[in-house]
């Protein structure tokens, strides 16, 4: 999923360590009636990814891909080899008894169609090393397929890299084609090397005198700077229409884009004191006193986009929240000013049980304050498929509020 111009091999330092497990499902029988039986077999691919590491902690993402029959419910069991303890989880629920962990799907992640996938993520605390479990057990259930138990054996041993030292050199952009690359810079605020992905529009390499507006596109909890790229944002943006723009996709860990939400991470200070000045001097960006900057994001990133848009209306001409986790922290209530704000759109799925009510509540707050905004609701859950449909609308919305022609 991350095979693109910003991909790396294991010979280079990585921002995330991916351990790919192949689950071969054991043949199983279940009886439809007394006289008939069916045998089902198939293969799951499970990606266990340590996405970010910090002192005595890390965030992990697990993706389950189903190459067999459609399932409608699953659980995963494993035993941590060390003293790892899960502190919070998204996309599923969990119970932990000592080192033994059981994870069960959330309502909106229960179904996995053939060749489809679902993901969940979590934060862990630990003392010493953070070694991945050596085996997992997956149980599935469905009206159309049997309950199956499989044991996963990892193919590689992960090694946690607490400090990222990668320095990627962006690929030269062919004339007339957009590009997405990974680059990095050194942060004094966060005391580490920080990676980001950057989308450069089709004319960037050929029209060397042109300066472009910029969008900061933010990831969700448990994600990283590579998420949007891996979901095909390059093609989506290329086809969206609107104005050509540079798009910066930063890595925010699980910081909620503010100072202090994640221990030891003053991300808001980093964003405005280091990242924005760095990328806007490195790339040909025309900020025009804030009229050519936009910010958009999903879930945690939807909060970040909303928070930045309302707190820094002189810096951003627009902000766009996709399934924003708008009620996780109380920061929004401190920055909404009915007398000054950026253009704002919020979009959320009607079946999004995770953040749907948060969006209703914030919409009502804005209405009570008389702050004009667009509130889009449509069928959808808290999912990548939903956000991929949001993205072209965010591009057009930003374009309509940029000062550049």
NUKOLTI-608708 format. One record per residue (C-alpha): residue in three letters; residue number from 1; x negated, y, z. Coordinates in steps of 0.001 Angstrom, whole numbers, plus 524288, in hexadecimal, padded with zeros to 5 digits. Last residue first. Example, Ala and Ser with C-alpha at 12.3 -4.5 7.8 and 13.67 -1.06 7.14 Angstrom:
BEGIN
  res    n      x      y      z
  Ser    2  7CA9A  7FBDC  81BE4
  Ala    1  7CFF4  7EE6C  81E78
This chain:
BEGIN
  res    n      x      y      z
  Unk  405  81673  880B5  7D98F
  Unk  404  80FD4  8817C  7E6D5
  Unk  403  8182B  886B0  7F215
  Unk  402  81C4B  8791E  7F67E
  Unk  401  82A3A  877BF  7FB5F
  Unk  400  83040  87066  7EFF9
  Unk  399  8242F  867DB  7EEE5
  Unk  398  8259F  86375  7FD0C
  Unk  397  833B1  85F2D  7FAB1
  Unk  396  82FE1  85864  7EE02
  Unk  395  82504  850B2  7F4B1
  Unk  394  82DC1  84D6E  80056
  Unk  393  8381E  84855  7F702
  Unk  392  82DCC  83FE3  7F079
  Unk  391  82A03  83A69  7FDE5
  Unk  390  8376D  836F9  80358
  Unk  389  83947  82B3C  7FA5F
  Unk  388  82C45  82592  7FEE3
  Unk  387  83093  82843  80CDC
  Unk  386  83C76  81F5F  80BD8
  Unk  385  834D8  81417  805EF
  Unk  384  82A8E  8159C  8108D
  Unk  383  834B9  81351  81B04
  Unk  382  83C63  81917  8264E
  Unk  381  8496C  81550  8204D
  Unk  380  85163  81A2C  814DD
  Unk  379  85E70  81F40  80FFF
  Unk  378  85E12  82DE1  80E70
  Unk  377  85CBE  839EA  816FD
  Unk  376  856B5  846B6  812A3
  Unk  375  8565C  85284  81BB2
  Unk  374  851D2  85EE1  814ED
  Unk  373  84EC6  86A7D  81D90
  Unk  372  85410  877AA  821BB
  Unk  371  85167  87B5F  82FE4
  Unk  370  85DE0  8803B  8367A
  Unk  369  8593B  87C3F  843F2
  Unk  368  864B2  872EF  845D3
  Unk  367  8621E  86D4B  8384C
  Unk  366  853DD  86AF0  83B95
  Unk  365  857AF  863CD  84802
  Unk  364  861DC  85BB1  840D0
  Unk  363  857A2  8576F  836DF
  Unk  362  84E92  8541B  8421B
  Unk  361  858E7  84B71  84869
  Unk  360  85C76  84491  83BBD
  Unk  359  84E0E  84235  838F5
  Unk  358  84B99  83C5E  84665
  Unk  357  857B8  833F7  84494
  Unk  356  851F1  82DBE  83866
  Unk  355  84475  82B42  83E2A
  Unk  354  843DA  81C83  84066
  Unk  353  85176  81869  83C31
  Unk  352  84F0D  81CC4  82E3B
  Unk  351  85B4A  817B9  82777
  Unk  350  85FB6  8253C  82304
  Unk  349  85218  827E4  81DCF
  Unk  348  84B7F  834D6  820D9
  Unk  347  84794  8412E  819B1
  Unk  346  843A3  84E3D  81FAA
  Unk  345  840EF  85A21  8175B
  Unk  344  83AD9  866EF  81BBE
  Unk  343  836DB  873F8  81600
  Unk  342  82D5B  879AD  81FDB
  Unk  341  831C5  88086  82C2B
  Unk  340  83330  88DD4  832AF
  Unk  339  83E9C  893CD  83A1F
  Unk  338  844D6  88752  83F05
  Unk  337  837EB  88340  8450E
  Unk  336  83609  874B8  84730
  Unk  335  828DA  872A1  84DC3
  Unk  334  82B84  86E87  85BC5
  Unk  333  83720  865B6  85900
  Unk  332  82EDD  85E3A  84F2D
  Unk  331  824BD  85A52  85966
  Unk  330  82DBA  851D6  8617D
  Unk  329  82824  84510  85CAA
  Unk  328  82EBE  83940  8568F
  Unk  327  83A9F  840D2  851F2
  Unk  326  8372A  8445D  843FF
  Unk  325  83259  8373B  83F39
  Unk  324  834B7  83C29  83161
  Unk  323  83B36  83326  82795
  Unk  322  834E0  83B4E  81CD4
  Unk  321  83232  8494C  82146
  Unk  320  82EF6  853C5  8173F
  Unk  319  82812  860A5  81A38
  Unk  318  8275E  86D09  81228
  Unk  317  81FAC  8799E  8102A
  Unk  316  81578  87591  81A02
  Unk  315  80B55  87E48  820A6
  Unk  314  813B9  889C8  824E1
  Unk  313  81E38  88086  829D9
  Unk  312  8147D  87A2D  8333B
  Unk  311  81C7E  874C1  83E8A
  Unk  310  82897  8718E  8368D
  Unk  309  821B3  86B2A  82B20
  Unk  308  81773  864D6  833CC
  Unk  307  8218C  85E4B  83C87
  Unk  306  82A06  859E6  8313A
  Unk  305  81E9A  8543A  829A2
  Unk  304  81941  84DA1  835D1
  Unk  303  82693  84807  83955
  Unk  302  827EE  842BE  82B98
  Unk  301  81A1F  83D62  82D18
  Unk  300  81EAD  83587  838E0
  Unk  299  8299E  8309F  82FE8
  Unk  298  82547  834BE  8223E
  Unk  297  81E3D  840FD  81DF1
  Unk  296  81E60  84DE6  816E8
  Unk  295  81670  85A79  817A3
  Unk  294  815C8  8655E  80DA3
  Unk  293  80B9A  86FB3  80AD3
  Unk  292  80C2E  8795A  7FF8C
  Unk  291  812D5  884AD  80678
  Unk  290  80969  88430  811E5
  Unk  289  80214  89092  80E9A
  Unk  288  80056  88CD3  8006E
  Unk  287  7FB5F  87F00  80388
  Unk  286  7F4B3  87CEC  7F686
  Unk  285  7ED83  87007  7F77A
  Unk  284  7E1D8  86C60  7EF2A
  Unk  283  7DC93  861A9  7F7FA
  Unk  282  7D191  86245  80207
  Unk  281  7D594  86F44  8081F
  Unk  280  7E3AB  86B3B  80A3E
  Unk  279  7DF41  85DD1  80EBA
  Unk  278  7D68E  8631A  81997
  Unk  277  7DF38  86E40  81E57
  Unk  276  7EADF  864EB  81F82
  Unk  275  7E321  85A21  8263A
  Unk  274  7DB78  86207  83037
  Unk  273  7E27A  86C1D  8388B
  Unk  272  7F05F  86963  8342E
  Unk  271  7F099  85A9E  833DB
  Unk  270  7E677  858A2  83E8A
  Unk  269  7EDE1  86141  84818
  Unk  268  7FA6E  85A0D  844D4
  Unk  267  7F38D  84D0F  846C6
  Unk  266  7EE60  84EF2  85465
  Unk  265  7EC28  84057  8564A
  Unk  264  7E6E0  83C28  86394
  Unk  263  7F34B  8352C  86790
  Unk  262  7FD73  834F3  85CD3
  Unk  261  807D2  83F55  85F23
  Unk  260  7FCF4  848B1  86325
  Unk  259  7FCBB  8526F  85811
  Unk  258  806FB  850F3  84D81
  Unk  257  807C8  8497C  840A3
  Unk  256  80FFA  83E9C  846CD
  Unk  255  802B6  83958  84AFE
  Unk  254  80441  82B45  846A2
  Unk  253  7F817  82B7D  83DD2
  Unk  252  7F8E6  83838  8361B
  Unk  251  7F209  8346B  82984
  Unk  250  7F411  83EEF  81F52
  Unk  249  7FB14  83E57  81226
  Unk  248  7F7BA  84A93  80A64
  Unk  247  7FF83  84D4F  7FE05
  Unk  246  7FA68  856B5  7F3B0
  Unk  245  80557  85C5D  7EB87
  Unk  244  80B24  85C88  7DDFA
  Unk  243  81877  862DE  7DE3D
  Unk  242  8253F  85B7E  7DD4B
  Unk  241  826FC  84E8F  7D68B
  Unk  240  827FE  8420E  7DE65
  Unk  239  82153  83910  7D4A3
  Unk  238  8133D  83BB2  7D897
  Unk  237  8177A  83C65  7E6C7
  Unk  236  81D76  82EC7  7E67C
  Unk  235  811EE  8292F  7DEE9
  Unk  234  80833  82E46  7E8DA
  Unk  233  810EC  82AEF  7F465
  Unk  232  80FF4  81C67  7F18D
  Unk  231  81252  816C4  7FF18
  Unk  230  803C7  81473  80147
  Unk  229  80122  822E1  7FF38
  Unk  228  80B70  826E7  8091B
  Unk  227  8059C  81DF2  81354
  Unk  226  7F728  820F1  8113F
  Unk  225  7F5FF  82C52  81AD0
  Unk  224  7FA82  823AB  825F1
  Unk  223  80663  81CFF  82BA6
  Unk  222  80A44  8182F  8391E
  Unk  221  813AB  82367  83B02
  Unk  220  816C5  82A1C  82E2D
  Unk  219  80ECB  8309A  82374
  Unk  218  80DDA  83F01  81FD3
  Unk  217  80D4B  8458F  81275
  Unk  216  80696  852DD  812EE
  Unk  215  80A9C  859A0  8065B
  Unk  214  801DA  86319  7FF17
  Unk  213  80372  86D97  7F4C7
  Unk  212  7F97A  86D7A  7E9D7
  Unk  211  7EE48  875C8  7E4D0
  Unk  210  7EB15  875BF  7D658
  Unk  209  7DD8D  878E5  7D137
  Unk  208  7D98B  86ACA  7CF18
  Unk  207  7E50C  8676B  7C663
  Unk  206  7E00B  85A37  7C1BF
  Unk  205  7DD72  85376  7CEAC
  Unk  204  7E994  8584A  7D5D2
  Unk  203  7F2E9  856DB  7CA44
  Unk  202  7F89E  849CB  7CE89
  Unk  201  7FAA7  84D3A  7DCF0
  Unk  200  7F0FB  849C1  7E7D0
  Unk  199  7F604  840FF  7F2B5
  Unk  198  7ED7A  840BA  7FED1
  Unk  197  7EC07  83661  80941
  Unk  196  7E67F  839BE  81692
  Unk  195  7DBB9  83468  81F26
  Unk  194  7D6C4  839FB  82BD5
  Unk  193  7C8FD  83828  8310F
  Unk  192  7C8DE  838F6  83FC5
  Unk  191  7C848  84266  84B37
  Unk  190  7D6AD  8461B  84A8B
  Unk  189  7D474  854D2  84B42
  Unk  188  7C712  85410  844C4
  Unk  187  7CCA9  84D20  838F5
  Unk  186  7C3BF  84828  82E26
  Unk  185  7C95F  846C7  8209A
  Unk  184  7CF46  83C1E  81845
  Unk  183  7D3E9  838B0  80AAC
  Unk  182  7DD55  82ED0  80511
  Unk  181  7E1E0  8301C  7F714
  Unk  180  7EE75  831D9  7EF83
  Unk  179  7EDE7  83604  7E15F
  Unk  178  7F643  83CDA  7D73E
  Unk  177  7F395  83B25  7C8EC
  Unk  176  7F21F  84532  7BE11
  Unk  175  7E365  84526  7BDE7
  Unk  174  7DDE1  839E5  7C5ED
  Unk  173  7DBAA  83D18  7D44A
  Unk  172  7CE07  83A68  7D973
  Unk  171  7CF9D  83166  7E523
  Unk  170  7CE9B  83783  7F27F
  Unk  169  7C267  83421  7FA50
  Unk  168  7C5AB  82CF1  806E9
  Unk  167  7BE77  82FB5  81373
  Unk  166  7C1D9  82505  81D10
  Unk  165  7BD5F  826D6  82B0E
  Unk  164  7C976  822D7  8327F
  Unk  163  7C7B7  82172  84118
  Unk  162  7CE2B  81647  84851
  Unk  161  7CAE7  80BEC  83E36
  Unk  160  7D1A6  7FFA7  842EC
  Unk  159  7CC7E  7F32E  83CF4
  Unk  158  7D67D  7E9FD  83746
  Unk  157  7D325  7DBA9  83561
  Unk  156  7D6E2  7D65A  8281D
  Unk  155  7E050  7CC30  822AE
  Unk  154  7E94C  7CC08  82E60
  Unk  153  7F0D7  7BF93  8313C
  Unk  152  7FF79  7C0D3  83197
  Unk  151  8080C  7B621  83719
  Unk  150  81579  7B421  8315E
  Unk  149  822E4  7B169  83704
  Unk  148  82EBD  7B10E  82E41
  Unk  147  83CFF  7B321  83171
  Unk  146  8442B  7AF0A  8254C
  Unk  145  848A2  7B739  819B9
  Unk  144  85541  7BCB4  8148D
  Unk  143  85BEC  7C16D  820E2
  Unk  142  84EBC  7C655  82566
  Unk  141  844A8  7C3EB  82FD6
  Unk  140  835F5  7C568  83038
  Unk  139  82BB9  7C1C0  83A34
  Unk  138  81DAD  7C63A  838DC
  Unk  137  812CE  7C113  84183
  Unk  136  805E6  7C852  841DD
  Unk  135  7F7CE  7C405  8433D
  Unk  134  7EA6E  7C963  846D7
  Unk  133  7EF49  7D610  84CDA
  Unk  132  7E77D  7E207  848B8
  Unk  131  7DBE4  7E62C  85108
  Unk  130  7DC08  7F370  857AD
  Unk  129  7CF87  7F3CB  85FA3
  Unk  128  7CDE9  7F90E  86D60
  Unk  127  7D9CC  7FDFF  874B1
  Unk  126  7E6B7  7FE8A  86D6C
  Unk  125  7F252  80712  869FF
  Unk  124  7FB1D  80430  85E8B
  Unk  123  803A9  80C17  85562
  Unk  122  80DA3  8059E  84CB2
  Unk  121  81236  803AA  83EDB
  Unk  120  81CAA  7FCB5  83731
  Unk  119  81DA8  7F991  828DC
  Unk  118  82731  7F2F3  81FB2
  Unk  117  824A6  7EC9A  8129B
  Unk  116  82B1E  7E842  80602
  Unk  115  82710  7DDB6  7FC61
  Unk  114  833B8  7D665  7FF7E
  Unk  113  83BD9  7DEDB  8085A
  Unk  112  8381F  7E281  81642
  Unk  111  843AE  7E615  81ED9
  Unk  110  841B4  7E8FA  82D41
  Unk  109  83AB2  7F610  82C1A
  Unk  108  8468A  7FEF4  82E1D
  Unk  107  84BF3  7F73D  83982
  Unk  106  83E85  7F6DB  83FFE
  Unk  105  8369E  7EA73  83E66
  Unk  104  8319E  7E2E2  84A1A
  Unk  103  823BB  7E2F7  84F73
  Unk  102  81F3D  7D92D  859BC
  Unk  101  81248  7DB41  8609F
  Unk  100  80A3F  7D298  869B7
  Unk   99  7FE8B  7D914  87052
  Unk   98  8056A  7DB09  87D47
  Unk   97  813D6  7DA5B  87A36
  Unk   96  816D7  7E3DE  86F3B
  Unk   95  82429  7E696  86950
  Unk   94  8262E  7ED7F  85C84
  Unk   93  82F98  7F51F  8540E
  Unk   92  82E1A  7F85D  845A6
  Unk   91  82BC1  803A6  83C3B
  Unk   90  82477  80B97  8466C
  Unk   89  81CB7  806F8  8523B
  Unk   88  81769  80CA7  85EF4
  Unk   87  80CF0  8099E  86917
  Unk   86  808CF  7FC1B  86498
  Unk   85  7FE9C  7F680  86DC1
  Unk   84  7F193  7F0ED  86977
  Unk   83  7EA71  7E97F  8742E
  Unk   82  7E324  7E07E  86AF5
  Unk   81  7E660  7D532  861DF
  Unk   80  7F431  7DA53  85F7F
  Unk   79  7FE06  7CF64  85E01
  Unk   78  8079E  7CF5A  852BC
  Unk   77  81600  7CE52  84F81
  Unk   76  81D7B  7D3FB  843F9
  Unk   75  82C2D  7D4A5  84268
  Unk   74  834F5  7D4E6  83690
  Unk   73  84289  7D808  831B3
  Unk   72  84997  7D801  824BE
  Unk   71  840FA  7D028  81BAB
  Unk   70  840EE  7CFD0  80CD4
  Unk   69  83A1A  7C3EF  80740
  Unk   68  82B5B  7C381  805A0
  Unk   67  82100  7CDAB  8028E
  Unk   66  8240E  7D5A1  80EBD
  Unk   65  81A75  7E052  81232
  Unk   64  8188E  7E35E  820AA
  Unk   63  81163  7F000  823B8
  Unk   62  80B01  7F265  830E3
  Unk   61  805CA  7FFC1  834BA
  Unk   60  7FCCB  801F2  84049
  Unk   59  7F96C  80E16  8480F
  Unk   58  7EDB8  80E11  8510F
  Unk   57  7E987  810A8  85F0E
  Unk   56  7DE5B  80FF8  868B6
  Unk   55  7D7B3  81C0A  862DE
  Unk   54  7DD7A  81DF6  85559
  Unk   53  7E0E0  8153B  84A03
  Unk   52  7E965  8174E  83E12
  Unk   51  7EF84  80E46  83426
  Unk   50  7ECB9  800C0  83970
  Unk   49  7F3E1  7F967  82EB6
  Unk   48  7FA23  7EBF4  82F8F
  Unk   47  7FF2A  7E893  821EB
  Unk   46  8081C  7DCBF  82198
  Unk   45  80A66  7D561  814F4
  Unk   44  81586  7CB95  81559
  Unk   43  8164B  7BF6A  80D0A
  Unk   42  82156  7B629  80983
  Unk   41  82843  7A9A8  80C87
  Unk   40  8369E  7A616  80D3B
  Unk   39  83C56  79880  80D14
  Unk   38  84B08  7971B  80BA0
  Unk   37  85483  78D4E  8114F
  Unk   36  861B3  787C8  80D89
  Unk   35  86AB0  77D25  812B0
  Unk   34  86D56  78174  8208F
  Unk   33  86E6C  78FBB  81CA5
  Unk   32  86519  79ADA  81990
  Unk   31  85AAB  7935D  820ED
  Unk   30  84D4D  79978  8230E
  Unk   29  84048  79489  81ED6
  Unk   28  832C2  79A85  8205D
  Unk   27  82643  79ACE  8186A
  Unk   26  81B9F  7A1BF  81FEA
  Unk   25  819D4  7AFF2  81C3F
  Unk   24  80C27  7B3A6  81839
  Unk   23  808F9  7C037  81F35
  Unk   22  7FDD4  7C7CC  8194B
  Unk   21  7F783  7D19F  82247
  Unk   20  7F167  7DE01  81D81
  Unk   19  7E97C  7E5B4  82750
  Unk   18  7E884  7F3F1  823DB
  Unk   17  7DF0C  7FCD1  82AF5
  Unk   16  7E2C0  80AFD  829DB
  Unk   15  7DADF  8173A  8277E
  Unk   14  7D053  80EE6  8212B
  Unk   13  7C18F  80F9E  82091
  Unk   12  7BC3D  80A38  813C1
  Unk   11  7B84C  7FC6C  81013
  Unk   10  7C604  7F81B  81380
  Unk    9  7CA8A  7FE44  806DD
  Unk    8  7D122  80B3E  80520
  Unk    7  7DD61  8103F  7FE5B
  Unk    6  7DF1A  81EA3  7FB3E
  Unk    5  7E10A  81CFB  7ECAA
  Unk    4  7EB7D  812F5  7EED2
  Unk    3  7EDA4  805BD  7F516
  Unk    2  7F45E  808FB  801B5
  Unk    1  80000  80000  80000
